[in-house]
Amino acid sequence: MADGTLKCADDILCGINRPKDPANPSDLEKKHLPVIEAPAQAGKDQPFQVRVEVGKLLAHPNEPAHFIAWLELYSGETFLGRAEFTGGGSYPTAVFTVKLSHGHGALRARALCNLHGLWESERPIEIIS
């Protein structure tokens, strides 16, 4: 801004980051977006697997000074699980086995980069009876 202050939308360390243009993410966005692999449909109360990976679109550094600290998985606003990682010694991928009794419309994954803040992506899912 002209007065030297940043709006939250212009600061990757403020709030949750999502691609500005989902059809054409920047390299920074590709490195940080959690990619969700899950079925398009799942049976009500039937277990299924969800894989979440950061760096699938473009490799993210995994160094002691720059790494993905954790991944979280949600169904809508319902927290499903969390995996934590260390810099240099782990790779930001997690497989969650979950079961849902109702659909919230989407699975959401969040990833925290220790340098570039919080990132989120989502994948639609339908829960069928």
N, C-alpha and C positions, 0 to 999 in steps of 0.2 A: 504494500500500500504506500501511498505518497508520504505518509507521516512516519514510515519506517517500521510500523507494526505489522504483524502477520495475522491474517484471519486463520482460524483453525483449519479451514479447507486447504490452505496453502502450506500447512505444516504436517509432515508425515509422522511426527511424534505426538500429535494432538488428535485423539479420537481413533476411529477404525478406518484403515485404508482399504479401498477397493479400486479396481481399475477405472480410470476416467473414461476409457473407451474399451469395453469388454471384448469387442471384436478385434481390437488391435492394441493389446497391452504393450507398454514400454518394457525395456529390458529390466529396469528396476522392479516393475510390477511382476514380470515373469519370474524373477528370482525369488520373490517373496510370497506369491499367492499359493495358498494350500490347494492342492488338486484333490478332489474327492472322487473316489471310484466306489460306486455302489449301484445296486440294481435300481431300475426305474420304478419297480413295484416290489413290495414285500408283504407277506401275509401278516395279518394281525396276530401279535404275540408269538410270532415265529422268528427265531434267531437268524440273523444274516450278518455278513461281514461288510465293513466299511474300511477302505484303505485311504489314508490321508498322507500326502507327500508334498513337501516343499522342495523346490528345485527341479521338479519334473519338466517344467517348461523351459527353464534355463538354470544351470547349476548355481546353487547358492554357496558362498564360501562356508567352510566348516573349519574355522580356526579358533584358537583360544580367545582372540580379540573380536571375532565377528562370527556369530552363529545363531541358529534358531534355538531359542531357550525352551519353548514348549509348543505343543499342538493341543487344541481342545476341539471336541465334537459336540454339537447341539442338534436337537430336533426342534425347530422353531426356537423358542427361548429356553427349552428344557436341556439342562446340562447332561451329557451322556458319558463323557470321559476326558481324561487328560494324559498326555505322555510328555515327560521332561527329557531334555537332552543337554549334553555338555559340549563345549567348543573343542573341536579337534578329535574327540573320541567317539562321536556318535553321528548318525545320519538322520535327518528329520523325516522319518517315515513311521507311521503307526497303523496297526490293524486293530480295529475295535469290533467285537462281536456284540451286537445290540438286538433288542426286540422292542417293538413299538406297539402300543395298544391303540393308538390313534395317530392319524397323520396331521402334521402341522404344515404341510405343504413343501417343506424343504429341509434338507440336512444342511447345517452350516458348520464350517471349520474356521478356526482362528489360529493364527501362528504369530508368535512374538519373536522378532529379530532384536537382538540386544542393541543394535545400532540404528535400525530403521523402523522401529515401532511395531504396531499391531496391524495385522492383515487378515482379511476375511474373504471367503468365497462361499457359494452355496450351490446345491444341486437339488433339483426337485425330486420328490419321492412320493409315491402314492401307497397308502396302506389299505390293503383290501381284506375283506372278511373271508 
